[in-house]
Amino acid sequence: MDKVRNLIAKHSGKIKYLFLCGAIIAAINTLSRADYNFVLYLYMFYVWTFMGNSAEEQRQDKIGTFYLLFYSLLIDIFWCLFWGSKWDNIPTVAHELTLLFSWCGIIVKIFVICLVGIMELDIIKSSLLQLLKAKDNRKSNFSEFIDE
């Protein structure tokens, strides 16, 4: 695992080009689908390239992009499955190309999630543990009311 992590860290500067690739795919999809991925990928390119003055700020921004990508991946898969079944009744070239490029975008997104996830695995684990601990420490607003 360390070899893979070192290899990814060595080429981490090239991940931003995957964001641009995803933005190009999303721009093509925008012709037939209201696609938020174009803006999402451009934002992540900006975060990955320009944001954060310190290494810690950059790591937090990268973890934020990881969670944002993961959430948007679930939305994209749901969209493809839902509209893919709806568009089977009306086969057109535009619909088929949109679904094809949507699945290509999902593959790029999975690849980026894996790269970022492997590279920042320790921070992702610790941030998930912090979220779970914070959830356990919250007190409930519920109190039992006994009617006499």
N, C-alpha and C positions, 0 to 999 in steps of 0.2 A: 504494500500500500504506500509505503514511503517513496518508492521509486516512481509510482504513478503521480503522487503529490508533487514530487520534485520536478517531474517532467512538465506537469501542468503549470507549476509556479515559474518554470523557466520560460514558458510560452504564454504567460498570463497577459502580456501586452497585446496579444493577437485576439483575445476574446472580444475586444471592442469591434473587431471586424465581423464577428458573428452577429453582433447587434445590428450592424449596418446591413448584413445579408438578410436578417429577419425584417428589417425596415423595408427593404426592397420587395420582399415577398408580400408584406402587408400592404405596400403601396399598390401592388398589382391587384390584391384582393379588394382594395377600396373601390375599384371600378364596379363591383357587383355586390359588395357587402359593406355594411357600416362597420368598419374595422377599427378598433381602438389600438391594435397592436402597432400600427405605424408610429403613433405618438409615444407609446410605451417603449418601443425599441430606441427611438431617438432620445427619450429621457434617460434610459439606461446607458446609452452611449455617452451622454453628457456626464452622468454620475460616475461612470467607470473611468472616464478620461480626465475630467476637469475638477471634480468636487473633492473637498476634504483637504485641509492644510496639513494635518498630521496623519500618520499611518493608522491610528486608532479611528479617526473620523472616516477614513477611507474604508476601513474594515466594516464599520457600522453601516455605511452606505451600501457596500456590497452585500451585506447580509439582508438589508432592506430590499435590494433588487432580487435577491434569491427568493424571499417570501412573496414578493409581488409577482415574479415569474411563475412560481408554483401555483398561486391562486389563479392567475390568468390562464395557466395550462388547463386547469379543471374547467374553466369557462369555455375555452376553445374546444376541448373534447366534447363537452355537452352540446355546443353549437353545431359541430360537424355531425354528430350523431342525430341531432334533432332535424336540422335542415337537410341533411343527406337523405333522410327517409322521406321528407316532404317533397324534395325536388326530384325524386325518382319518377313521379307521375308526369313531370314536365321536363323531359330531358332537353337541355339546350347546351350549346358549347360553353356559354358564359358560366352557367351553373356548374358544369363539370370541371371547368378550369378553376373556378373559385374553390370548389371542394378539394381539388388536387393541390392547389397552392396553400390551402388551409392546413392540409395534412403535412405538407412540406414545412410550413411554419411551425407546426407542432413538433416535428422531428428536430428542427433547429432549436426550439425552446427546450426540449428534453435534453439535448446535447449540452446546451449552456447551463441548465440546472445541474446536470451531473458534474460539469467542470467546476462550477462555483461551489457546489456542495462538497466535492472532494477537496478542493483547495482550502475551504474555510470550515471544514468539518468540526473542528474543536469549538469554534465560536458558535456555530449553529446548535451544537449539543448544549452548550452552556446557556445560550439564550432560551432554548426550549425549556430547560430545567428551571430557569428563572421565571418564565411565564407560568409553568405549572405550580411552582411554589407560591407565586403571587395569587394564583387562583385558589389554592388551598387555604391561604391565610385570610382571604376575604370573609367577612362575617355576613351571614344572611340577614336580610331585612324581615324575615318571617318570624313571627312570634305567635305562639299558640294562644288562642282566645277561648276561654271556657265560658260558655253561656249558662247562666244559673237559672 
